[in-house]
């Protein structure tokens, strides 16, 4: 998770942690842990945040799915 981008989006939209946590249905400390990358947001929370913060698909990818996955191919030596 890109914690800096999430914090920036929250602040840009004018939400405090306290206000956003109430809208999300979690405690302020839970949101703080999630915002700092200590615990992950679940799919339902990401969907709710998308609506509250009016996040674009690109912003969602950048904030929540920013890790790159690399696949290494190997030769199949089955004959």
C-alpha positions as CSV (number, residue, x, y, z in Angstrom):
1,X,0.0,0.0,0.0
2,X,1.2,3.5,-0.8
3,X,0.6,5.1,2.6
4,X,1.6,8.6,1.5
5,X,-0.8,8.6,-1.4
6,X,-3.6,7.4,0.8
7,X,-3.0,10.2,3.4
8,X,-2.7,12.8,0.6
9,X,-6.1,11.7,-0.9
10,X,-7.7,11.8,2.5
11,X,-6.4,15.3,3.3
12,X,-7.1,16.5,-0.2
13,X,-10.7,15.6,0.2
14,X,-10.9,17.3,3.6
15,X,-11.3,14.3,5.9
16,X,-9.7,13.9,9.3
17,X,-8.9,10.4,10.5
18,X,-11.7,10.7,13.0
19,X,-14.3,11.7,10.4
20,X,-13.2,9.1,7.8
21,X,-13.1,6.3,10.4
22,X,-16.7,7.0,11.4
23,X,-17.8,6.9,7.7
24,X,-15.8,3.7,7.2
25,X,-17.2,2.1,10.4
26,X,-13.9,1.5,12.1
27,X,-12.2,3.1,15.1
28,X,-9.8,6.0,14.6
29,X,-6.9,3.8,15.9
30,X,-7.9,1.1,13.4
31,X,-7.9,3.6,10.5
32,X,-4.5,4.9,11.7
33,X,-3.0,1.4,11.6
34,X,-4.4,0.8,8.1
35,X,-3.3,4.3,6.9
36,X,0.2,3.6,8.1
37,X,0.4,0.2,6.4
38,X,0.4,-1.9,9.6
39,X,-2.9,-3.7,8.8
40,X,-4.5,-4.0,5.4
41,X,-7.8,-2.6,4.2
42,X,-10.2,-5.3,3.2
43,X,-12.0,-5.3,-0.2
44,X,-15.2,-3.8,1.3
45,X,-13.3,-1.0,2.9
46,X,-11.5,-0.2,-0.4
47,X,-14.8,-0.1,-2.1
48,X,-16.3,2.3,0.5
49,X,-13.2,4.5,0.4
50,X,-13.4,4.7,-3.4
51,X,-16.9,6.2,-3.0
52,X,-16.1,8.5,-0.1
53,X,-12.9,9.9,-1.5
54,X,-14.1,9.7,-5.1
55,X,-11.0,7.8,-6.2
56,X,-10.3,7.0,-9.8
57,X,-9.3,3.5,-10.9
58,X,-5.8,4.8,-11.4
59,X,-5.7,6.2,-7.8
60,X,-7.0,2.9,-6.4
61,X,-4.3,1.0,-8.2
62,X,-1.6,3.4,-7.1
63,X,-2.8,3.5,-3.4
64,X,-3.9,-0.1,-2.8
65,X,-2.2,-2.2,-5.4
66,X,1.1,-0.6,-6.1
67,X,3.3,-3.6,-5.6
68,X,4.7,-5.0,-8.8
69,X,4.4,-8.7,-9.5
70,X,7.2,-10.3,-11.6
71,X,6.8,-13.8,-13.0
72,X,9.9,-15.8,-13.9
73,X,9.5,-18.2,-16.7
74,X,11.2,-21.6,-16.7
75,X,11.6,-24.1,-19.5
76,X,9.5,-27.2,-19.2
77,X,11.8,-30.2,-19.7
78,X,9.2,-32.9,-20.1
79,X,10.5,-34.2,-23.3
